[in-house]
Amino acid sequence: MPPILLRLLREDDGQDVVEYALLTATIGIAGVASWPLVEVGITFAYKSINRRTQDAWVVPDPGSN
């Protein structure tokens, strides 16, 4: 084997940087993949709050003054 390949196999300089980069990429991909679920949950929550607010409002009787 060429000496450069043997050196790459023996030395572990920079291994932790590669591990952190892979971990960061994994977390980023998981975040991007799960965002549509978060978006649906937020939309549902706001629509539910809006519906409850609209249902709680009572039109005042114009003749009660």
C-alpha positions in Angstrom: 0.0 0.0 0.0 1.2 3.5 -0.6 2.5 5.3 2.5 -0.3 7.9 2.4 -3.0 5.3 2.7 -1.2 3.5 5.6 -0.9 6.9 7.3 -4.6 7.6 6.9 -5.5 4.2 8.4 -3.2 4.5 11.4 -3.7 8.1 12.5 -6.9 9.5 13.9 -6.3 13.2 13.7 -9.5 15.0 13.0 -11.7 12.1 13.8 -13.7 14.0 16.4 -14.4 16.8 13.9 -15.8 14.3 11.4 -17.9 12.8 14.1 -19.3 16.2 15.2 -20.0 17.1 11.5 -21.9 13.8 11.0 -23.9 14.3 14.2 -24.7 17.9 13.2 -25.8 16.8 9.7 -28.0 14.0 11.2 -29.7 16.4 13.6 -30.2 18.9 10.7 -31.7 16.4 8.4 -34.1 15.2 11.2 -35.1 18.8 11.8 -35.9 19.4 8.2 -37.7 16.1 7.9 -39.9 16.8 10.9 -40.8 20.4 10.2 -43.9 19.6 8.2 -45.3 17.8 11.3 -44.5 20.8 13.5 -46.2 23.1 10.9 -49.4 21.0 10.9 -49.4 21.0 14.7 -49.0 24.8 14.9 -51.7 25.3 12.3 -54.1 23.0 14.1 -53.5 24.8 17.4 -54.1 28.3 16.0 -57.2 27.2 14.1 -58.6 25.6 17.3 -57.9 28.7 19.3 -59.6 30.9 16.7 -62.6 28.6 16.5 -63.0 28.6 20.3 -62.7 32.4 20.4 -65.2 32.9 17.6 -67.7 30.5 19.3 -67.3 32.3 22.6 -68.2 35.7 21.2 -71.9 36.6 21.6 -73.5 39.2 19.5 -75.0 41.8 21.8 -78.7 42.4 21.6 -79.3 45.9 20.1 -82.5 46.4 22.1 -80.9 45.9 25.5 -79.7 49.5 26.0 
